[in-house]
Amino acid sequence: MTATQVGQGDLQVGLARLIHINALACDLNRVVDYRTKQLEVRLLASYLNAPGVGDPLQVDHQAFVASSRHIRSFVTESSGLGMLTAASEALFAWDNTAHALHSFDALPGPMLTTYRTGGIRPDLLFHLPSGRVAGEARGRHRRAKTLLPKRPLAEQRSRLQELALWSASHRDHAYFMSWVWIGSSGIAVDIFLPQDKRWDDALDVRWKRQGEGHQWHFPVRERRTPPEGSSGQVPAGDPGPPPATDALRVMRSVPAATRPQPTADPLSRTSRLVRRLYDTAPALDAELVGIPVRGTWVPADALGPAQHEVLLAVLAEEPPRQAGVRERLARAEGRFDACLDGRLLTVVRSAAQPSPGWQELEEVLLSPA
């Protein structure tokens, strides 16, 4: 197997979205309890940090390398799910307000017959107008000085070959893989795409020559920089990436599918999972647009004084139409990072700042009627 690098640049990753995606990654056949999810949130947010809007995602590397192997794996794999989701936004213009997302551990009943339960399988299933794309999230601690290896490693090639076999057994299902690297210099990710002509339309990787080298511009939509003196507001309806910047490299790899299968499924949210979380969450005297909310704030203080606090909350029912990512970021003005996906709400704020009020969250998260 060979891999050709086709792009390199920055990937926008939001800490709230990263935590949010991991909260949704539950096996519906097992017990789901809000308390365990909150414990995982507290632990993950203690290792990871995004100091401000647009700043790189950081890891407490000293604590990370001093931790046991299973804790390091938890942090790395959780980071991988967040990177995988951010990559889908950049590569395929996936938008959580318009396109469904499922964990392969929590597929709705009607989809269980479509995918085999035995053997290897990817992590997340992204639903796009052109069809479904499966995503695999992996990662490792990188001890070398250079965070990104010069060439794919044996374990990466092995997993890609397994994914190619999975794809072939599911009528050449579309797929891609993210591989997160955590090291002393930060966090980076390799994105592997199968060698296939259909990715040529999805990937508009452009470069321009500067001296003897090439500068790659990625992702598909270039980040807009407001002119000096502007308010920094981004036009409404422009779904863009969440905050925090991390190194990204995109490569083509093993041959795979022809075209993704079109789907006509309504593909509702994993309501069973969210209902269990709501039933086990603590009561909260609060409402969002008149909808009762359960949950509580938790400090990320597993490793010492908390730098930020996280709210994991569940609404009693689906809220009205939610605002796009860029619009939410512009409205929040850096005071907090929030993610609302169906009934599940995740908010990250600095421990030095007061909690946003519910009216404020409503104004930031929801589109005006």
C-alpha positions in Angstrom: 0.0 0.0 0.0 1.2 3.5 -0.9 0.0 6.9 0.2 0.4 10.2 -1.5 0.2 13.4 0.4 -2.3 15.7 -1.3 -2.6 18.5 1.3 -1.5 20.0 4.6 -2.8 22.8 6.7 -5.0 23.7 9.7 -8.0 21.8 11.0 -10.6 23.6 13.1 -11.6 21.6 16.2 -14.0 22.8 18.9 -13.5 21.5 22.4 -17.3 21.5 23.0 -17.9 19.5 19.8 -15.1 17.0 20.7 -16.7 16.4 24.1 -20.2 16.3 22.6 -19.3 13.7 20.0 -17.9 11.4 22.7 -21.0 11.7 24.8 -23.0 10.4 21.8 -20.7 7.4 21.3 -22.6 4.9 23.4 -23.5 1.3 22.8 -27.3 1.1 22.9 -27.2 -2.5 24.1 -25.4 -1.5 27.3 -26.6 0.6 30.3 -26.5 4.3 29.6 -26.1 6.5 32.7 -25.6 10.3 32.8 -23.3 10.0 35.8 -20.7 8.0 33.8 -20.9 10.3 30.9 -20.3 13.3 33.2 -17.3 11.5 34.7 -15.8 10.9 31.2 -16.4 14.6 30.4 -14.6 15.7 33.5 -11.7 13.5 32.8 -11.4 14.3 29.1 -11.7 18.1 29.7 -9.0 17.9 32.4 -6.4 16.7 29.9 -7.5 18.9 26.9 -7.7 22.6 26.7 -8.4 25.3 24.1 -7.4 28.6 25.7 -9.4 30.8 23.4 -11.4 31.0 20.2 -9.1 30.1 17.3 -6.3 28.8 19.6 -4.7 25.4 19.1 -6.2 22.4 20.9 -3.7 21.6 23.7 -3.0 18.6 25.9 -1.4 18.4 29.4 1.4 16.3 28.0 3.2 15.9 31.4 0.0 14.4 32.9 -0.7 12.5 29.7 2.6 10.6 29.6 2.4 9.9 33.4 -1.0 8.3 33.1 -1.7 4.6 32.7 -2.1 3.1 29.2 -5.9 2.9 29.3 -6.2 6.5 30.3 -3.9 7.6 27.5 -5.9 5.5 25.1 -9.2 7.1 26.3 -7.8 10.6 25.7 -6.3 9.8 22.4 -9.3 7.9 21.0 -11.7 10.6 22.3 -9.6 13.2 20.6 -9.7 11.1 17.4 -13.5 11.2 17.3 -13.5 15.0 17.5 -10.8 15.2 14.8 -12.8 12.8 12.6 -15.9 15.0 12.8 -14.0 18.2 12.1 -12.4 16.5 9.1 -15.8 15.6 7.7 -16.9 19.2 8.0 -13.8 20.3 6.1 -13.7 17.6 3.5 -17.3 16.9 2.7 -19.0 20.1 4.1 -20.9 17.9 6.6 -23.1 20.1 8.7 -24.7 18.9 12.0 -27.7 21.1 11.5 -28.6 19.6 8.2 -27.0 16.1 8.1 -27.4 13.2 10.5 -24.6 11.5 12.3 -24.6 8.1 14.0 -22.1 6.1 16.0 -21.8 2.5 14.8 -22.3 1.5 18.5 -25.6 3.3 18.6 -27.3 2.7 15.2 -31.1 3.1 15.1 -33.1 -0.2 14.7 -33.9 0.2 10.9 -30.2 0.5 10.1 -29.1 -2.6 12.1 -29.8 -4.9 9.2 -27.8 -2.8 6.8 -24.5 -3.2 8.7 -23.0 -6.4 10.0 -22.6 -6.5 13.8 -19.6 -8.9 13.8 -16.0 -8.3 12.8 -14.3 -4.9 12.4 -16.3 -1.8 11.7 -15.7 2.0 11.7 -16.7 4.5 14.4 -19.0 7.1 13.0 -21.5 7.2 10.1 -21.9 10.6 8.3 -25.1 11.1 6.3 -24.6 13.4 3.2 -26.9 14.2 0.3 -24.7 12.0 -1.9 -24.8 9.1 0.5 -23.3 7.7 3.6 -19.6 8.0 4.5 -18.1 5.8 7.3 -15.3 7.3 9.5 -12.7 5.5 11.5 -10.9 7.3 14.4 -7.5 6.1 15.6 -4.6 7.7 17.3 -1.3 7.2 19.2 1.2 9.0 21.4 4.1 10.2 19.3 7.4 10.2 21.2 9.5 11.4 18.2 10.4 15.1 17.9 8.4 15.4 14.7 4.7 15.0 15.4 3.8 13.7 11.9 5.6 10.7 10.6 7.3 11.0 7.2 5.4 7.9 5.8 2.5 5.7 6.9 3.3 3.3 9.6 2.6 -0.5 9.5 -0.3 -0.2 12.0 -1.9 2.5 9.8 -1.6 0.3 6.7 -3.0 -2.7 8.5 -6.1 -0.8 9.7 -6.7 0.7 6.2 -6.6 -2.8 4.7 -9.2 -3.9 7.2 -11.4 -0.9 6.3 -11.0 -1.7 2.6 -12.3 -5.3 3.3 -15.2 -3.8 5.4 -16.0 -1.5 2.5 -15.9 -4.3 0.0 -18.3 -6.4 2.1 -20.8 -3.5 2.2 -21.0 -2.9 -1.5 -18.0 -0.6 -1.7 -19.1 1.7 1.1 -17.4 5.1 1.2 -15.0 5.6 4.1 -12.1 7.5 5.4 -9.8 7.4 8.5 -8.3 9.9 10.9 -5.2 9.1 12.9 -4.4 11.5 15.7 -0.9 12.1 17.0 -0.4 13.5 20.6 3.1 14.6 21.5 5.1 17.1 23.5 4.7 19.7 20.7 0.9 19.4 20.5 -1.8 17.5 18.6 -1.9 16.7 14.9 -3.9 14.3 12.6 -3.4 12.3 9.5 -6.5 11.9 7.3 -6.5 8.9 4.9 -8.8 8.8 1.9 -9.2 5.9 -0.5 -7.8 6.3 -4.0 -10.9 7.1 -5.9 -11.9 9.7 -8.5 -15.0 10.8 -6.5 -12.7 12.4 -3.9 -11.4 14.7 -6.6 -14.7 16.6 -6.4 -14.8 16.6 -2.6 -11.1 17.7 -2.2 -10.3 21.1 -3.7 -6.8 21.2 -2.4 -5.0 24.2 -3.9 -1.4 25.3 -3.7 0.8 28.2 -4.9 4.5 28.3 -5.3 6.6 30.4 -3.0 10.3 30.2 -3.7 11.4 26.6 -3.8 8.5 25.2 -1.8 4.8 24.7 -2.0 2.2 26.1 0.4 -0.9 24.0 0.7 -4.3 25.7 1.4 -6.8 23.4 3.1 -9.7 22.8 3.7 -12.2 23.1 0.9 -13.6 26.4 2.1 -10.8 28.9 2.9 -11.2 30.5 6.3 -12.4 34.1 5.9 -10.5 36.8 7.8 -12.5 39.9 8.5 -10.9 43.2 7.4 -9.3 45.4 10.0 -11.8 47.4 12.0 -14.7 45.1 11.3 -16.7 43.4 14.0 -15.5 39.9 13.0 -19.2 38.9 12.4 -19.6 36.1 9.8 -22.6 36.2 7.5 -25.5 34.1 8.8 -26.0 30.8 7.1 -22.3 30.2 6.4 -21.7 26.8 8.1 -18.0 26.9 8.9 -15.6 25.1 11.3 -15.6 25.5 15.1 -12.7 27.1 16.9 -9.2 25.8 17.8 -6.5 25.1 15.2 -4.5 21.9 14.8 -2.1 20.5 12.2 -3.7 18.4 9.5 -2.3 16.3 6.7 -4.5 14.6 4.1 -3.3 11.5 2.1 -4.8 9.1 -0.5 -4.3 5.5 0.3 -5.7 2.0 -0.5 -8.1 1.6 -3.4 -11.8 1.3 -2.5 -15.3 2.1 -3.6 -17.0 3.5 -6.6 -19.8 5.7 -5.4 -21.5 6.0 -2.0 -24.9 4.4 -1.7 -27.7 7.0 -1.9 -30.0 6.8 1.1 -33.6 7.8 1.5 -33.8 6.9 5.2 -35.2 9.7 7.4 -32.4 8.7 9.9 -33.7 10.3 13.1 -31.3 11.1 16.0 -30.5 8.3 18.4 -33.5 9.1 20.5 -33.2 6.0 22.6 -29.8 7.0 23.8 -30.8 10.6 24.5 -33.9 9.5 26.4 -31.8 7.3 28.7 -29.4 10.2 29.3 -32.3 12.5 30.1 -33.9 10.0 32.5 -30.7 9.6 34.5 -29.6 13.2 34.5 -30.1 15.4 37.6 -33.1 17.7 37.6 -32.3 21.3 36.7 -34.6 24.3 37.3 -34.1 25.6 33.8 -35.7 25.8 30.4 -34.4 26.5 26.8 -37.2 28.1 24.7 -39.7 26.7 27.1 -38.3 23.1 27.0 -37.2 21.6 30.4 -33.5 20.8 30.6 -31.7 18.3 32.8 -28.0 18.2 33.6 -25.3 20.1 35.6 -22.0 21.9 35.2 -18.8 20.0 36.1 -15.4 21.4 36.7 -12.5 19.9 34.7 -10.4 19.5 37.8 -9.3 15.9 37.7 -5.6 17.0 37.4 -5.8 20.1 39.6 -7.5 23.5 39.6 -10.0 23.7 36.7 -9.2 25.9 33.7 -12.7 25.4 32.4 -16.1 23.9 33.3 -18.4 21.9 31.1 -22.2 21.6 31.0 -23.6 18.3 29.6 -27.4 18.8 29.4 -30.3 17.1 27.8 -33.5 18.7 26.6 -36.9 17.1 27.2 -37.7 17.4 23.5 -36.2 18.6 20.2 -35.6 22.3 20.1 -36.4 24.6 17.1 -34.0 25.1 14.2 -30.4 25.5 15.4 -28.1 28.2 14.1 -25.0 27.3 12.0 -21.6 26.9 13.6 -20.1 30.2 12.4 -23.2 32.1 13.4 -23.1 30.6 16.9 -19.4 31.5 17.3 -20.0 35.0 16.2 -22.9 35.5 18.6 -20.9 34.0 21.5 -18.0 36.4 20.9 -15.6 34.1 22.6 -17.4 33.9 26.0 -18.0 30.2 25.7 -18.0 27.3 23.2 -21.4 25.5 22.7 -22.7 22.6 20.7 -26.4 21.7 20.4 -27.2 18.5 18.5 -30.8 17.5 18.7 -31.6 17.2 22.4 -28.0 17.0 23.6 -26.3 20.3 24.7 -22.6 20.8 25.5 -21.2 24.1 26.7 -17.5 24.8 27.6 -16.6 28.0 29.4 -13.5 29.4 31.2 -13.6 28.7 34.9 -12.8 32.4 35.5 -16.0 33.5 33.7 -19.6 33.3 34.9 -21.9 30.7 33.5 -23.9 31.9 30.5 -27.6 32.4 31.3 -30.2 30.3 29.5 -31.5 33.3 27.7 -28.0 34.0 26.4 -27.6 30.3 25.3 -30.9 30.5 23.5 -29.9 33.7 21.6 -26.6 32.1 20.6 -27.7 28.5 19.7 -31.0 28.9 18.0 -32.0 30.6 14.8 -34.5 33.4 15.1 -38.1 32.4 14.2 
